[in-house]
């Protein structure tokens, strides 16, 4: 919910959730977050692009949650097929990188303000982008460390290393969970 709120989602915003609801928890995680904010959800899942375009055209969601690559596919197909997708004003994307050039394309060409978030199936949300656009903010429910891969030794601020995450969730606690992903703590 924090990532969606930081991206401008508010009570009543209809969210098009293009994450899968099977084999991975992303669809359910996003839906739970949207519902916590009071946002109704279209549980679109993955694939079936034509059907999704039809649903978007008819129901006019203001927000999108899914991968940036699928958002690009939807927007380009909508443009090419003269389907009005101007209802999309905001997006939370994850599971892939959101390069600055793509974020700018979404904003300038399609009018969609997209924000990056990062999480894993085991941890849920770890970090998310805010309107400051200065990297990702660590979610308050987790502790992160950046370490030298294979050693667990912390690296200095600004140096790239493996991301370890600790969550003290009483239902599913994880201590120094090695994500396998590389990151760095930005100075400041």
Order of alpha helices (4+ residues) and beta strands (2+ residues): alpha-beta-alpha-beta-alpha-beta-alpha-beta-alpha-beta-beta-beta-beta-beta-beta
